[in-house]
Amino acid sequence: MKHLFLLAGACLASTLGLAQSATNYKPGYLVTLQGDTLRGEIELTRFPSENGVLLRAAGTTTPGKAYLPLTTRLVQLDNGQRLVRRKLVLQRRTQVVTRIVGDSRDSIGVFVQQLTTGAARLYRLDYNLLPSTGTAFEHTKRETQFFLMETAPSGLLVLEQINFRPMLQSVFAGCAPALEQLPRTKFEEDALVKLALAYGSCAPGLPATDLRPAPEPAPKSRLLLGVRAGAVRHTLSIGNEPRLARSKAEPLTDWQAAVYARLVRPGRAVSFGAGLQYGKRRTRYASDYVVPVGFTNAGQQFALAAEFEVQALQLPVWMQWGAKSGYGFYVGAGAVPGLHRQGRLVSDALRSVVDPGSFSPRAVAERVTDERFDNGSVLTLGGQLTAGYRPRLGAGKLTPLLEVQYERGKELRDDQFLNGAAYDGLSVRVGVEF
């Protein structure tokens, strides 16, 4: 009886508000105790056993009206789900230490979900026992689910895991299919439903059916295609080239474009993407040089400039986190393998010239191209961090997006005379998915 006592406490003490969610309404109808049938859209509250259901007119978004077990006989959804009102007899016992000072019985009406029809009607009762509810059994195990079975000879029985088999042994007397299945039956919903249907096979005049809604098919993953392009400011530097050090670098703005595919699963916050990305990386450098003694123009200062550029072809792969709806803000992180192609370094270099009639050289600056960088393709490896936003713009198939991305990486160059170029960049991009 302790489980029934906890149930009574839950039913009578619950003061949870009725959630007015507009996303879980389903078509159906209910029947009041007076016999009136009301059709519309129905939402089941978290614990309908005590909190009831909400009913609103079909096609509206207004908050639904609450219907409790005290006033409602039946709730039927079009998907087959059914709630019926049942009265449970509860024992209320007040105990001080080991002395029982009060012992009475009462009945209370609750909603139970009917799982089967036929000679054995199986019900499930979900309820919420508030942690703040004080009872004589507040330190006992608290359950949140009951199974009940109703048959013509036995009436309504509350099944408990510890003794449901001996209890049903006598109820199912004379029905071989149910008795054969009973020893193997676990105290789980699916198993109990099969047991009730097996007993129903012994009474063909009462069709035995499973009233539970058919499970919704698992959402299938979808592959979204997208394009994006934008502006990016990159910084390139080479460790063993002092004139190309990061401290002397001035990033330049270039363009970047990408096509990609993203694997999403409806209702999941995580998605995965991969793509092909192409763009330019350019950086300008500036350094001052003072002509040393020994030249005719000793002491003259030169502002030497250089510009380094490469073409970047990359294959980014990433993981993305965002809202389960697929819209709104999101963040992502991933790896970016790729290639640097057609590297080109154009810089000011000093050389010595001897003017006619002079025996000392003079330093002059000229524009030269460093051939060491134009040596085919070089592998690169880096990472990226992304933050973006996808607005919801109606029911169209195209979804725009706006992104900010930071990337960092390095050339995998194996050259004892020239280190691989390191790079990092910040980009702002717009795109569209379809």
C-alpha positions in Angstrom: 0.0 0.0 0.0 2.9 2.4 0.4 2.9 3.0 -3.4 -0.8 4.0 -3.3 -0.1 6.3 -0.4 2.6 8.0 -2.3 0.3 8.3 -5.3 -2.4 9.9 -3.1 0.2 12.4 -1.8 1.2 13.3 -5.3 -2.3 13.7 -6.6 -3.5 15.9 -3.7 -0.3 17.9 -3.2 0.7 18.7 -6.8 0.5 22.4 -7.5 2.4 22.4 -10.8 1.3 25.0 -13.3 -0.2 23.9 -16.5 2.3 24.5 -19.3 0.8 26.5 -22.2 3.2 25.2 -24.9 1.8 25.7 -28.3 4.0 23.1 -29.9 2.5 19.8 -28.5 -1.2 20.2 -29.3 -2.7 17.3 -31.2 -6.2 16.9 -32.6 -8.7 14.9 -30.5 -11.7 15.1 -28.3 -12.7 14.7 -24.6 -15.9 13.6 -22.9 -17.0 15.3 -19.6 -18.6 13.5 -16.7 -21.9 15.0 -17.9 -21.5 13.3 -21.3 -20.6 16.3 -23.3 -18.1 15.7 -26.2 -15.7 18.6 -26.9 -13.4 18.4 -30.0 -10.4 20.5 -30.7 -6.7 20.4 -30.1 -5.4 18.7 -26.9 -2.1 19.0 -25.1 -1.2 16.5 -22.4 0.5 18.1 -19.4 3.8 16.6 -18.1 1.8 14.6 -15.5 -1.8 14.4 -16.8 -2.7 11.9 -14.1 -3.1 14.9 -11.7 -2.7 18.0 -13.9 -5.1 17.0 -16.6 -5.1 18.2 -20.2 -5.5 21.4 -22.1 -8.1 21.9 -24.8 -8.4 24.7 -27.3 -10.3 25.2 -30.6 -8.6 23.8 -33.7 -6.5 26.1 -35.7 -6.0 28.7 -32.8 -3.0 29.7 -30.8 -4.8 30.8 -27.7 -4.0 29.1 -24.3 -6.0 25.9 -23.8 -8.6 25.4 -21.0 -7.6 22.9 -18.3 -9.7 19.8 -17.9 -9.0 17.7 -14.8 -9.9 14.1 -13.8 -12.5 15.6 -11.5 -14.6 16.7 -14.4 -13.5 14.6 -17.4 -14.3 10.9 -18.2 -12.3 10.3 -21.4 -9.6 12.0 -23.5 -9.0 10.6 -27.0 -6.3 11.8 -29.4 -6.6 11.1 -33.1 -3.2 9.3 -33.0 -4.9 6.6 -30.8 -3.6 7.7 -27.5 -6.4 7.4 -24.9 -6.7 8.7 -21.3 -9.6 7.4 -19.1 -10.7 8.4 -15.6 -10.4 5.7 -13.0 -11.0 5.8 -9.2 -8.2 4.4 -7.1 -8.9 3.3 -3.5 -6.1 4.7 -1.3 -5.2 3.9 2.3 -4.2 6.9 4.4 -2.2 5.9 7.4 -0.7 8.2 9.9 2.1 6.7 12.0 4.1 8.2 14.9 7.3 6.1 15.4 5.8 2.6 15.5 2.3 3.5 16.6 -0.5 3.9 14.0 -2.6 6.9 15.1 -4.9 7.1 12.1 -6.0 4.6 9.4 -8.6 5.4 6.8 -9.5 4.6 3.2 -10.4 7.0 0.5 -10.8 7.1 -3.3 -9.5 9.6 -5.8 -10.1 10.1 -9.5 -7.0 10.2 -11.8 -6.3 9.9 -15.5 -4.6 6.8 -16.7 -3.4 6.1 -20.2 -5.1 3.0 -21.6 -2.6 0.8 -23.4 -4.8 -2.1 -24.5 -8.4 -3.1 -25.1 -9.9 -6.5 -24.7 -10.5 -8.9 -21.8 -7.4 -7.4 -20.0 -7.2 -3.6 -20.2 -3.7 -2.4 -19.2 -3.2 1.2 -18.0 -0.2 3.3 -17.2 -0.2 6.0 -14.6 2.5 8.7 -14.6 2.6 11.0 -11.6 4.9 13.6 -10.0 5.7 13.4 -6.3 6.9 16.8 -5.2 10.2 16.6 -3.2 8.7 19.1 -0.7 5.7 16.9 0.0 6.0 15.7 3.6 4.6 12.3 4.3 5.2 9.5 6.8 7.0 7.7 3.9 9.1 10.6 2.7 12.3 8.5 3.0 11.0 5.5 1.0 11.7 4.8 -2.6 9.8 7.2 -4.8 8.4 5.8 -8.1 6.9 7.8 -10.9 5.0 5.2 -12.8 2.4 2.6 -12.1 0.9 -0.2 -14.3 -2.7 -1.2 -13.6 -4.7 -4.0 -15.2 -8.5 -4.4 -15.3 -10.3 -7.6 -16.0 -13.9 -8.7 -15.6 -13.3 -11.1 -12.7 -10.7 -9.2 -10.7 -11.5 -5.5 -11.3 -8.7 -2.9 -11.3 -5.4 -4.2 -10.0 -2.3 -2.2 -9.2 0.7 -4.2 -10.5 3.9 -4.1 -8.5 7.2 -5.5 -9.7 7.7 -7.6 -6.6 4.5 -9.7 -6.9 2.7 -9.1 -10.3 3.3 -12.7 -11.5 1.6 -14.4 -8.5 -1.2 -11.8 -8.7 -1.9 -12.5 -12.4 -1.4 -16.3 -12.1 -4.9 -16.6 -10.6 -6.4 -13.9 -12.9 -5.2 -15.7 -16.0 -6.4 -19.1 -14.9 -7.8 -21.0 -17.9 -5.9 -18.9 -20.5 -3.0 -21.0 -21.6 -1.3 -18.4 -23.9 -1.1 -15.9 -21.0 0.0 -18.4 -18.4 2.7 -19.7 -20.7 4.0 -16.1 -21.3 3.7 -14.9 -17.7 7.0 -16.4 -16.3 9.0 -14.7 -19.0 7.3 -11.4 -18.7 9.4 -8.5 -17.4 7.9 -5.6 -15.5 8.1 -3.3 -18.6 5.5 -1.6 -20.7 6.1 -3.6 -23.9 6.2 -6.9 -22.1 3.0 -6.2 -20.1 1.2 -5.1 -23.3 2.1 -8.4 -25.0 0.9 -10.2 -21.9 -2.5 -8.4 -21.9 -3.0 -9.1 -25.6 -2.2 -12.8 -25.0 -4.9 -12.9 -22.4 -7.2 -11.2 -24.8 -6.8 -14.0 -27.3 -8.8 -16.2 -25.0 -11.8 -13.9 -25.3 -12.4 -13.5 -29.1 -15.6 -11.6 -28.4 -13.6 -8.7 -27.0 -11.1 -7.6 -29.6 -7.6 -7.1 -28.0 -5.7 -4.1 -29.6 -2.7 -2.1 -28.7 -3.8 1.5 -28.3 -0.4 3.1 -28.1 0.4 5.6 -30.8 2.7 4.2 -33.5 6.2 5.4 -32.9 7.2 8.3 -35.1 9.9 7.4 -37.6 13.3 8.5 -36.6 14.3 11.7 -38.4 16.5 11.0 -41.4 19.8 12.8 -41.8 19.9 15.4 -44.5 22.8 16.7 -46.6 22.7 20.5 -47.0 24.7 22.2 -49.7 26.1 25.7 -49.3 28.2 28.4 -50.8 29.9 31.3 -49.0 32.3 34.1 -49.8 33.8 37.1 -48.1 36.7 39.2 -47.2 39.7 37.9 -45.2 42.8 39.6 -43.7 45.8 37.3 -43.5 49.2 37.5 -41.9 52.0 35.4 -43.3 55.4 35.1 -41.6 58.5 33.0 -42.0 60.5 32.3 -38.9 64.1 32.3 -40.3 63.6 35.3 -42.5 63.9 38.5 -40.2 62.5 40.8 -42.9 59.4 38.5 -43.1 58.8 38.3 -39.3 55.3 38.7 -37.9 56.4 41.9 -36.1 57.0 43.6 -39.4 53.9 42.2 -41.2 50.9 44.3 -42.3 48.0 42.1 -43.2 46.2 42.8 -46.5 42.5 42.1 -47.3 41.7 39.6 -49.9 38.7 37.4 -51.0 37.9 33.8 -50.1 35.1 31.5 -51.5 33.9 28.0 -50.6 31.4 25.3 -51.5 30.6 22.8 -48.9 28.2 20.1 -47.6 26.8 19.8 -44.1 25.3 16.7 -42.6 22.4 17.5 -40.2 19.9 15.4 -38.3 16.6 17.1 -37.4 16.4 17.8 -33.7 20.1 17.5 -33.1 22.3 20.4 -32.1 25.5 18.9 -33.7 26.2 18.7 -37.4 29.3 17.9 -39.5 30.6 19.6 -42.6 33.3 19.4 -45.2 34.1 21.6 -48.2 36.4 23.1 -50.8 37.8 26.6 -50.1 39.9 28.8 -52.4 41.4 32.2 -51.8 44.5 34.4 -51.8 46.7 35.3 -48.8 48.8 38.5 -49.0 50.9 40.3 -46.5 53.1 43.4 -46.8 56.3 44.0 -44.8 58.3 47.1 -44.1 61.8 47.6 -42.6 64.3 50.4 -42.4 67.9 50.0 -43.6 70.8 52.4 -43.0 73.7 52.2 -45.5 76.9 51.4 -43.6 80.3 53.0 -43.8 82.2 52.1 -47.0 79.6 53.3 -49.4 79.5 56.7 -50.9 76.0 57.2 -49.6 76.8 55.9 -46.1 74.2 56.9 -43.5 71.4 57.1 -46.1 68.2 55.4 -44.8 66.1 53.1 -47.1 62.5 52.0 -46.4 62.5 48.5 -47.8 59.2 47.0 -48.6 58.2 43.4 -49.5 54.9 41.7 -50.4 54.4 37.9 -50.0 51.4 36.2 -51.6 50.2 32.6 -52.1 47.1 31.0 -53.5 45.4 28.7 -50.9 43.4 25.6 -51.8 41.9 23.9 -48.7 39.6 21.1 -47.6 38.1 22.2 -44.3 36.3 19.6 -42.2 34.4 20.8 -39.0 31.9 20.1 -36.3 29.2 22.7 -35.6 27.0 23.3 -32.6 23.8 25.3 -32.7 20.1 25.4 -31.9 18.2 22.1 -32.6 15.9 24.0 -35.0 18.9 24.6 -37.3 18.4 28.4 -37.1 19.9 31.1 -34.9 23.5 31.4 -33.6 26.0 28.6 -33.9 29.7 27.9 -33.3 32.1 25.5 -35.0 35.6 24.2 -34.9 37.6 22.0 -37.3 40.8 21.1 -39.1 41.9 22.6 -42.4 44.4 20.6 -44.6 45.3 22.2 -47.9 47.9 23.5 -50.3 49.8 26.7 -50.9 50.4 27.3 -54.6 52.3 29.8 -56.7 54.1 31.5 -53.8 55.5 34.9 -54.8 57.7 37.2 -52.8 58.5 40.6 -54.3 60.8 42.8 -52.2 63.2 45.7 -52.3 66.8 44.6 -52.2 70.0 46.6 -52.0 72.9 46.1 -54.4 76.2 47.9 -55.0 76.9 50.0 -58.0 80.0 52.0 -58.8 79.4 55.3 -60.5 81.8 56.4 -63.3 84.8 58.2 -61.9 84.3 56.8 -58.4 86.3 54.1 -56.6 83.7 53.5 -53.8 80.4 51.7 -54.3 77.0 53.2 -53.8 74.0 51.3 -52.3 70.8 51.3 -54.4 67.5 49.6 -53.9 65.7 47.6 -56.6 62.6 45.5 -56.9 63.4 41.7 -57.1 61.4 38.5 -57.0 62.6 35.7 -54.7 62.5 32.5 -56.8 62.7 30.3 -53.7 59.0 30.6 -53.1 57.8 29.8 -56.6 58.5 26.1 -56.3 55.1 24.4 -56.9 52.7 23.4 -54.2 53.3 23.1 -50.4 51.1 21.1 -48.0 49.5 23.1 -45.2 47.7 22.2 -42.0 45.7 24.4 -39.7 42.5 24.8 -37.7 39.5 27.1 -37.6 37.0 28.5 -35.2 33.7 29.9 -36.5 30.7 31.8 -35.1 27.7 32.5 -37.2 24.0 33.2 -37.5 21.2 31.7 -39.7 18.0 33.7 -39.7 14.6 31.9 -40.2 13.1 33.5 -43.3 9.8 31.7 -43.9 9.4 28.3 -45.4 11.7 28.7 -48.3 14.5 26.2 -49.1 17.3 28.8 -49.1 18.8 29.8 -45.7 21.2 32.7 -45.6 24.0 32.9 -43.1 26.6 35.3 -41.8 29.9 34.1 -40.3 33.0 35.3 -38.6 36.0 32.9 -38.7 39.5 32.8 -37.3 42.0 30.4 -38.9 45.6 29.5 -38.1 48.1 27.1 -39.7 51.5 26.5 -41.2 53.2 25.1 -44.3 54.6 21.6 -44.0 57.8 22.6 -45.8 60.9 20.5 -45.2 63.7 22.9 -46.2 66.8 23.6 -44.2 67.2 27.0 -45.7 63.6 28.2 -45.7 61.1 27.5 -43.0 57.4 27.0 -43.9 55.2 30.1 -43.8 52.9 30.4 -40.9 49.6 32.1 -41.4 46.5 33.3 -39.5 43.5 35.2 -40.7 40.2 36.7 -39.7 37.3 36.6 -42.2 33.8 37.8 -42.5 31.6 35.9 -44.9 28.1 35.6 -46.2 26.5 32.5 -47.7 23.4 30.5 -48.4 22.4 26.9 -47.7 19.9 24.9 -49.7 
